[in-house]
């Protein structure tokens, strides 16, 4: 069973995601994850690849010093993106929400 199915089955996340309104037509709100086990360029590349595998038109910004992953998705929601990161071997935690 995929991590996405497990997360969905458990009712989503206990945390919320920070929502920022993008200026890109058709884009969803920005989703921000803290990924504490992301420590190097290889981790960054693996997470970026995982995100783009589920949402090829997403924009991904990674800050290794703060262990933050900011995603401007076009097609995938926070659950799918978190599951993709988890399936790549990392532990994403959604940050606080602001609607």
C-alpha positions as semicolon CSV with decimal commas, in nm:
position;residue;x (nm);y (nm);z (nm)
1;X;0,000;0,000;0,000
2;X;0,138;0,341;-0,093
3;X;0,206;0,612;0,163
4;X;-0,059;0,826;-0,009
5;X;-0,324;0,560;0,052
6;X;-0,218;0,533;0,417
7;X;-0,234;0,910;0,468
8;X;-0,571;0,934;0,292
9;X;-0,708;0,640;0,492
10;X;-0,601;0,805;0,818
11;X;-0,800;1,117;0,731
12;X;-0,515;1,334;0,605
13;X;-0,269;1,519;0,824
14;X;-0,285;1,633;1,181
15;X;-0,098;1,947;1,076
16;X;-0,221;2,206;0,833
17;X;-0,049;2,359;0,536
18;X;0,037;2,721;0,488
19;X;-0,169;2,856;0,200
20;X;-0,053;3,148;-0,009
21;X;-0,241;3,267;-0,314
22;X;-0,029;3,244;-0,629
23;X;-0,043;3,486;-0,921
24;X;-0,028;3,200;-1,172
25;X;-0,360;3,132;-1,350
26;X;-0,474;2,776;-1,283
27;X;-0,223;2,719;-1,004
28;X;-0,328;2,604;-0,660
29;X;-0,219;2,772;-0,337
30;X;0,143;2,723;-0,227
31;X;0,204;2,427;0,003
32;X;0,491;2,434;0,253
33;X;0,646;2,128;0,414
34;X;0,916;2,093;0,676
35;X;1,129;1,788;0,593
36;X;1,370;1,736;0,884
37;X;1,544;1,438;0,723
38;X;1,635;1,640;0,411
39;X;2,003;1,721;0,459
40;X;2,184;1,743;0,123
41;X;2,164;1,811;-0,247
42;X;2,077;1,448;-0,317
43;X;1,779;1,476;-0,081
44;X;1,672;1,797;-0,253
45;X;1,692;1,636;-0,598
46;X;1,502;1,326;-0,482
47;X;1,221;1,533;-0,330
48;X;1,199;1,757;-0,637
49;X;1,178;1,450;-0,864
50;X;0,910;1,294;-0,644
51;X;0,699;1,611;-0,651
52;X;0,735;1,653;-1,027
53;X;0,638;1,289;-1,080
54;X;0,289;1,360;-0,940
55;X;0,261;1,721;-1,063
56;X;0,494;1,783;-1,361
57;X;0,407;2,154;-1,388
58;X;0,458;2,232;-1,018
59;X;0,725;2,476;-0,907
60;X;0,945;2,349;-0,623
61;X;1,169;2,564;-0,404
62;X;1,386;2,391;-0,144
63;X;1,580;2,560;0,135
64;X;1,818;2,306;0,289
65;X;1,921;2,541;0,572
66;X;1,564;2,558;0,704
67;X;1,461;2,214;0,571
68;X;1,160;2,370;0,398
69;X;1,001;2,260;0,073
70;X;0,771;2,516;-0,092
71;X;0,557;2,386;-0,375
72;X;0,335;2,581;-0,613
73;X;0,121;2,291;-0,739
74;X;-0,086;2,292;-1,054
75;X;-0,264;1,958;-1,024
76;X;-0,178;1,779;-0,698
77;X;-0,305;1,851;-0,348
78;X;-0,110;1,845;-0,021
79;X;-0,196;1,481;0,050
80;X;-0,062;1,358;-0,285
81;X;0,249;1,575;-0,260
82;X;0,325;1,461;0,095
83;X;0,275;1,099;-0,006
84;X;0,514;1,141;-0,299
85;X;0,778;1,286;-0,065
86;X;0,717;1,004;0,185
87;X;0,738;0,741;-0,091
88;X;1,079;0,889;-0,180
89;X;1,192;0,807;0,176
90;X;1,144;1,138;0,357
91;X;0,916;1,262;0,634
92;X;0,719;1,569;0,527
93;X;0,534;1,773;0,790
94;X;0,282;2,030;0,678
95;X;0,323;2,374;0,831
96;X;0,059;2,607;0,981
97;X;-0,237;2,718;0,774
98;X;-0,332;3,069;0,667
99;X;-0,626;3,087;0,428
